[in-house]
């Protein structure tokens, strides 16, 4: 009887335990899947292999990322954004010039993902497909918006959009350069980043000509310029 009562109590405790939150589950599964992405790509194969190694069931994996790569890649970007923000909070950004705050944010974002360069390369190939344009723009917007927020930006007028559009061009071009950079400690990438920021600093105040200026300075796509106008400044 004692054994039966003990088993019943253990069973009740197990049912009462809700397990990890969906966010924690996604973080854990994504981290476990990342080492497999360079070999298996973004999708079910890498996800299930990572889940098995991390001690999660296939049901857990599919609940966390039911749409495979289309769920996993944006979550990877959001996880990287959260890690970047946590690191930037430790730094004395207010003591820096604005351009140095932004350069620091870009460097931190890339340096934290050094071990996942091949996974990021595969993600960019996936996001470059026309059907994934909206997904790509959403992820890019979140990243540059976080960077400007960390830098102390409080703009809510047209400057809000121009700042994020210009930074999106700087970040995107630096990311592409960084993915192929073989220089020691990525020194060439940081020099490239500084040049891109210098280019932007030379751009005059922009109004109706923002799309043309962005295309010239950053090689940014007009489609993304239009898409960014759908986003709004943070409230509060």
C-alpha positions in Angstrom: 0.0 0.0 0.0 2.8 2.4 0.9 4.5 1.7 -2.5 1.2 2.3 -4.3 0.6 5.6 -2.4 4.1 6.7 -3.1 3.7 5.9 -6.8 0.4 7.8 -6.9 2.1 10.9 -5.2 4.9 10.8 -7.7 2.5 10.6 -10.6 0.5 13.5 -9.3 3.6 15.6 -8.9 4.6 14.8 -12.4 1.2 15.9 -13.7 1.4 19.1 -11.7 4.9 20.0 -13.2 4.2 22.0 -16.3 7.8 21.6 -17.5 9.7 24.4 -19.3 7.9 27.4 -20.8 7.6 27.3 -24.5 10.3 30.0 -24.8 12.7 28.0 -22.7 11.9 24.9 -24.7 12.6 26.7 -27.9 15.9 28.1 -26.6 17.1 24.7 -25.4 16.0 22.9 -28.6 17.5 25.5 -30.9 20.9 25.4 -29.1 20.9 21.6 -29.3 20.0 21.7 -33.0 22.5 24.3 -34.1 25.6 22.0 -34.3 23.6 19.9 -36.8 22.5 22.7 -39.0 25.8 23.0 -41.0 25.3 19.3 -42.0 21.6 18.8 -42.1 20.3 22.3 -42.8 17.6 24.2 -41.0 14.7 21.9 -40.5 13.3 18.7 -39.0 16.4 16.6 -39.3 18.6 18.9 -37.3 15.8 19.7 -34.9 15.1 16.0 -34.1 18.7 15.1 -33.7 19.2 18.0 -31.3 16.1 17.1 -29.4 17.2 13.5 -28.9 20.6 14.6 -27.7 19.1 17.1 -25.3 16.6 14.6 -23.9 13.5 16.0 -25.5 10.9 14.0 -27.4 10.0 14.5 -31.0 6.6 15.7 -29.9 8.3 18.5 -27.9 10.4 19.4 -30.9 7.4 19.7 -33.2 5.4 21.6 -30.7 8.2 24.1 -30.3 8.9 24.5 -34.1 5.9 23.1 -36.0 7.0 24.9 -39.3 10.6 23.8 -39.2 13.0 26.3 -40.7 10.4 29.0 -40.9 10.1 28.9 -37.1 13.7 28.0 -36.2 15.5 30.7 -38.1 13.5 33.7 -36.7 13.8 32.2 -33.2 17.6 32.0 -33.7 17.6 35.6 -34.6 15.5 36.6 -31.6 17.7 34.5 -29.3 20.8 36.3 -30.7 19.1 39.6 -30.1 18.4 38.8 -26.5 21.9 37.7 -25.9 23.2 40.9 -27.6 21.0 43.1 -25.4 22.1 41.3 -22.2 25.7 41.9 -23.1 25.2 45.5 -24.1 23.5 46.2 -20.7 26.9 45.3 -19.1 28.7 48.0 -21.1 28.9 51.7 -20.5 27.2 52.7 -23.7 26.1 56.2 -22.6 29.7 57.2 -22.3 30.3 56.5 -26.0 29.6 58.5 -29.1 26.5 57.3 -30.9 28.5 55.9 -33.8 30.6 53.9 -31.3 27.5 52.6 -29.5 26.1 51.3 -32.8 29.5 49.8 -33.9 29.7 48.1 -30.5 26.2 46.6 -30.9 27.0 45.2 -34.3 30.3 43.7 -33.1 28.7 42.1 -30.1 25.9 40.6 -32.2 28.4 39.1 -34.6 31.1 38.0 -32.1 28.5 36.2 -30.0 27.6 34.1 -33.0 31.1 33.3 -34.1 30.6 29.5 -33.6 27.4 29.5 -35.7 28.7 31.2 -38.9 27.8 28.2 -41.2 24.3 28.0 -39.7 23.9 31.7 -40.3 25.1 31.4 -43.8 22.5 28.7 -44.4 19.8 30.8 -42.8 20.6 33.7 -45.1 20.3 31.4 -48.1 16.9 30.4 -46.9 15.8 34.0 -46.2 17.0 35.1 -49.6 14.2 33.1 -51.2 11.4 35.5 -52.5 8.8 33.7 -50.4 10.7 34.5 -47.3 11.2 38.2 -47.8 8.7 39.2 -45.1 10.3 36.8 -42.6 13.8 38.3 -43.4 12.6 41.8 -43.0 10.9 41.1 -39.7 14.0 39.6 -38.2 16.3 42.3 -39.6 13.9 45.0 -38.2 13.9 43.5 -34.7 17.7 43.4 -34.7 18.4 47.0 -35.7 15.5 48.2 -33.6 17.1 46.6 -30.5 20.5 48.1 -31.5 19.1 51.6 -31.6 17.1 51.0 -28.4 20.3 49.9 -26.6 22.1 53.0 -28.1 19.5 55.2 -26.4 17.5 56.3 -29.4 14.1 57.9 -28.6 13.1 59.1 -32.0 9.4 58.6 -32.9 9.2 60.8 -36.1 10.6 60.1 -39.6 14.1 59.8 -38.0 13.0 56.6 -36.4 12.7 55.0 -39.8 15.8 56.5 -41.4 18.0 55.4 -38.5 16.8 51.8 -38.7 16.9 51.7 -42.5 20.5 53.0 -42.6 21.6 50.7 -39.8 19.9 47.7 -41.6 22.1 48.4 -44.6 25.2 48.7 -42.4 24.5 45.6 -40.4 23.5 43.5 -43.5 26.6 44.4 -45.5 28.9 43.9 -42.5 27.3 40.5 -41.8 27.9 39.3 -45.3 31.5 40.5 -45.1 32.0 38.9 -41.7 30.7 35.5 -43.0 33.6 35.3 -45.4 36.3 37.1 -43.4 39.4 35.0 -42.6 41.4 37.8 -41.0 42.7 37.5 -37.5 40.1 38.3 -34.9 37.9 39.5 -37.9 39.9 42.8 -38.0 38.9 43.3 -41.6 35.3 43.1 -40.7 35.5 45.7 -38.0 37.4 48.0 -40.4 34.7 47.4 -43.0 32.0 48.2 -40.3 33.8 51.5 -39.4 33.9 52.5 -43.1 30.2 51.8 -43.5 29.3 53.8 -40.5 31.5 56.6 -41.7 29.7 56.6 -45.0 26.4 56.9 -43.2 27.6 59.7 -41.0 28.4 61.7 -44.2 24.8 61.3 -45.5 22.9 64.6 -45.1 19.5 64.8 -43.4 17.2 62.7 -45.4 13.6 63.2 -46.3 11.9 62.1 -49.4 15.2 60.9 -50.9 15.8 58.2 -48.2 15.3 55.2 -50.5 17.8 56.5 -53.1 20.3 57.4 -50.5 20.0 54.0 -48.8 20.4 52.2 -52.1 23.5 54.2 -53.0 25.2 54.1 -49.5 24.2 50.6 -48.3 23.1 48.7 -51.4 19.8 48.2 -49.6 16.8 46.9 -51.4 13.8 49.2 -52.1 11.4 46.4 -51.2 12.9 46.4 -47.7 12.8 50.2 -47.5 9.0 50.0 -48.1 8.5 47.2 -45.7 10.2 49.0 -42.8 7.6 51.7 -43.0 5.1 49.1 -41.6 6.8 49.1 -38.3 6.2 51.5 -35.5 8.3 53.0 -32.7 8.2 51.2 -29.3 5.7 52.6 -26.9 6.9 53.4 -23.4 
